[in-house]
Amino acid sequence: MALIVQKFGGTSVADERARGFLIEKVRKARERGDEVALVVSAMGRRGAPYATDTLLGLLHEANSSADPATSDLLVSTGETISACLLSAQLAAAGIPSSPMTAYTAGIRAVGPAQDATPTGVNAEAIRAILKAGLVPVITGFQAIDAKGAIITLGRGGSDTSAVIVGVGLKADYVDIYTDVPGVAKADPRVAKDAAYMDFLDYESMFRLAKHGARVLHDRSALIAREGRALLRVRSTFDDGEGTLIGPEGTKDGQGRSRSVPDFIGIGTTAAADGKIRVTVVFAKGRPKPAEAAEVAAKFSVTGQVPADDPDALVFVCDQAMAGELTRALVTRLQA
């Protein structure tokens, strides 16, 4: 029997079909004898009625200069709606549950509004729900500051919520469910042939996320490393094992040490003047292959080593070129 924190993002709670898959994940885990705690994001993406960006748009229409505290209080309602709706649906499916907000779960944070850092959780409050035979359905993204006000954790903050809950509970795994079956070497929506990885160590996952891979929030990888929490990035819509994220040298099912590939992956971020920064991330301390520069040269792009990451290469290009460059790099480097 394991204790598992399952985090479900916006696309995993967006509609009845997705929530049906979510409920089956919970049901199967409980049938195996596992204890399950959920952490949920707001439902859907921009345009969906309760999505974070939709709520921010409403606030901007009312007052484009609204203060950050007001913004945090408003957008935190998206996760509260998700937690309550999912708890009700789980109960209707015969799975007793209880919604929990940042207040009732005791998720504390410090730092600025809209980008706070979680510092702890009231694990005993969550364990009490588990001991009662219920599934806690905990709001992601939101926390409580030192004055008792709602504060949010920034973009991707529900990942961070899940990890801090997992660390506090000493969970066996924190499963980050999304709409892709793991961590790929590039955004699979851009490079459909990008391979998915079985394993990444914490530092590699952090670096890839920092450089723009959006499958996991970068801060959550660091908190997992500090708390020695094992993460699995998995798909809501299939039963694959996904990508395991843990300490370097983590063993596989046959007792063999898992290794990080030389070419870890590619992330993209916005650069100045409307351009895109395409960053190729390599394993620390290993040589950067000449093939990356050879590919980029065909696009008349010159690489540069970022000051904060000597084991990466950055290519700055026009937005229209970024997808093609990413696909060419993936094809050459993962061969």
N, C-alpha and C positions, 0 to 999 in steps of 0.2 A: 504493500500500500504506500502510495506517495502523496505528498502535499504539493499541489500544483496551482500556481497563479496563472490564469488564462486572461490575456489582454486582447480585446477585440477593437479594432480601429473603425473609422467611420464607414468604410465600404462593407465591413462585416456586420454592421448593425443597421444598414441603410434602408432595408426593405424586408418584407415578410420572407422572401426566399432566403436571403442571407441570414436572417435571424433563425430560420429553421435549421440551417447548417450549424449555427452556433449552439442551439439547444441540443442537437444531437452530439456535438463534441462534449458538452457537459454531461449528458446522459451516459455516454459510453465510458467516460472517465469514472463516474460514480459506480457504474456497473462493475468496473475493474476493482472497486474498493478504494479508489483515490478520493481524497478530500480536494475540493475545488473552490477557489475564490476567484471571482471575476473582477476585472478592471475594464471599464468601457469608455469609449470616446463618444463625442456627439455624433448624431446620425447623419451620414452622408457628407458630401462635399459642397462647395460653393453652389448656391441655387436651391439646395434642399432646405426645407423650411426651418430646421433646427440646427443646421450646420454652423460651425463657428464663424466662417466667413459671411454667411447670411446674416447672422446676428450683428457682426461688426458693421455690415453695410447698413442695417437699420439704424444703428447708433450714429454712424457718419451722416446719414440723411437728417437725423434730428439735430446733431451738433458735431460738426467736423473737428471741434476742439475739445471734446469731452475728455475729462481727466482719466488717467490710466486706472484708478481705483474703480470708477464707474464702469469702465470697459471690462475689467476683470469680473466684476459682479454680474454683469449682463451675460458675458460669454460662458461663464461657469454653469449657466442654466441648461446649456445644451447637454452636458454630461449628466446633469440631474434628471432630465427628461429620459435619456437613454437608460439610466439605472432603474428608474421606476417602471418604465415600459417593459424592459427585459425581465425584471423581477416578476411582474404580473404575468408575462407570457410563460416564464419558467413554471410558475405555480399552476397555470392552466394546463401545462404539459405534465403535471404530476411531480414536478421537482420543486420542493419547498425552498424558498429563498427570501432574502431580506435586502432591500436597497440600503446603501450606506453612502453618505456624503463625506467630504473632507472633514467635517465636524465630527460625525459619529465614528469615522475610522481613525480620527486623530492624526491626519496627515499634515505635518508641520513643514514650513518652509521659511527661508530667509532670502533677502535680496529684493530687487526692484519689482514693481508690478509688471505683469506681462512676461516676466522672465525670471521667476524666482527659482531657487534651488531647494529641493526637499531635504529635510534633515532627519526625519524620523516618522514613525507611525505608531499608533496605539495598537500593538499586536494583540494585546489581551482582549480588546474590544472585538477584534475580528475573530479571534479564536473562540470567543464566547458564542458567536453566531455559528461557527463550524461545529462546536460541541453540541449545539442544539439540533444538529442534523440539517442545518440550512446552508444554502449557498449564498455567501455574501456577494452582492453586486455593487461594486465600489466605483464611485465616480473617478475617472482619470482627470488629469490636467489641472485640477483645482487643489488648493491647499489652504492652510490657515496661517497667517503671520503672527508675530508676537503680540499684536494688539487684538487678535481674534477676528480680523477681517479676512474675507476671501481674497486669495491671490492666485494667479495662474502661473504655469510653469513654462510657458513659451511653446512655440510650434513643436509638435511631436511630443508634448509633455505627458501624454497618457502612457507612452513607453516608460518614461521616467517614473511615473506613479506606480506602474506595475512592478518595476524593479525594486523600488523602495519598499513596497508591500512585501515582495518576495524575500528581500533581505530581512525585514522585520519578523516575518513568520518563519524564517529559516526554511523556506520552501525547497523541495527537491529540484523543481524546475520552474522557470518563468517562461511561459509560452506566449510569444508575440504573434498573434494571428493577423494576417493581412490577406490581400487578394493575389499574392504571388507565392510560389512554393518554397521560398527561402531567399537567401542573399545571392544575387547574381553578380557576375563580373561587370555588368553595366545595366542600366535601366532596361528591362526586357521589353518595355513599350517602344524603346528607341532601337535597341539591338536585339531582335527576337532570337538570335542564335547564341546570345550570351549564356555561358554555362552557369549553373547553380553550384554553390560550394557546399560540401558536407560539413566543413568546420572552419571557424576563424577564431583566433585568440582575441582577447579583449582589445589589445592595442591595435591590431589590424582592423577590427570592426570600428573602433573609434576613429581611426585615420580615414577610413573609407567614408564614414558618415560625415566627418568634418569637411571632407572635400566634395560633398554634395550627393552622396548616395542616400536616398530618402526612405529606405526600407526600415531604418531604425534610427532613433534620435541619438546623436553622438554622446550627450551627457549620460544617457542610460547605460552605455557601455562602460563608462568610468565608474559609475556607482556599482554596477555589477562586479567589476574587478575589485573594488574596495570591499564589497560584501561577499565575494567569492560565490556569487549566484550563477548558476548555469542557466543560460538563455537558449531558447530554441525559436527561430523565426520560421513560421509554418503558414500554410494556406488554410483559410477557413473552409475552402471548397474541395479539398481532397484530404487523404489520410497519410500523406507522405511525412517522413521524419523531419524534413526541413533542414535548416542550417543550425548546427550546435555552436554556441559561442561560450568559450570557457578559458581556463588557464592553458598556456602553451604546454604541450605534453599530455593533454587529456587523452585518456585511453578510449579506444573504440570497443565494440562488442567482443572482439577477439583478443583484447588486451594489448593491442599495438598503439604506440603513441601517434596521435594525430598530428599532422604537419600542415603548415601554412604554405600555400603555393608561392612561387617566385612572383608571379603576376597576380596581385590581389584583385584589382578591379579599377573601374573608372567612375568618377563622379563629375557632375557639372554644377557650376554656380555662375551667377551673374557677375560680369566684370564691368568696367567703365565703358561709357559711350555705346551702351546697348550690345556689347559683345558678350561672348560666353567663355568662361574658363573651363576647359576640359582637362581634368587632372587624372593622370595615370599613377596608380599607387602600387608600389612594389614592396615585397617583404623587406623588413629592416635588415640592413647590413649586407644585402645581396646586390650584385651588380645590376645596373639598369641596362637592359638589352638594347643594342643599337637599332633593333627593328622599330622601336617606337619613333625615334627621330626620322628613320627612313620613310615610314608611313606619313608622318606629319609633313615632311619635305614635299611630298606630292601635292599637298594642299597649300604649299607656300607658307607654312606656319613653322615658327621656330620655338623650340622648347626652352623652358627655364626651370631651374630647381627652386622651389619655394623655400624661403629662409627658415620657416618653421618645420619643414619636413624634407630633409635631404634625400629621402628614399622615394621621392615622387617627382614627376615631371608635369609641368603645366604648359598647355598650349592655349593661347587666346585667339579666338577666331570669331567671324561673323556668326550671328545666331543661325542663319540659314545653312551654315556649313557644319554646325556642331554635331548634328545627328549623323551625317555621312562620315565625318572624321571619327566619331565614336565607333561606328560600325566597322570601319576599316581597321582601327586599332584593335578591337576585340577579335576580329577574324585573324589578324596576324599574330597577336600575342598569346592567344589561348590555343593556337595550333600545336 
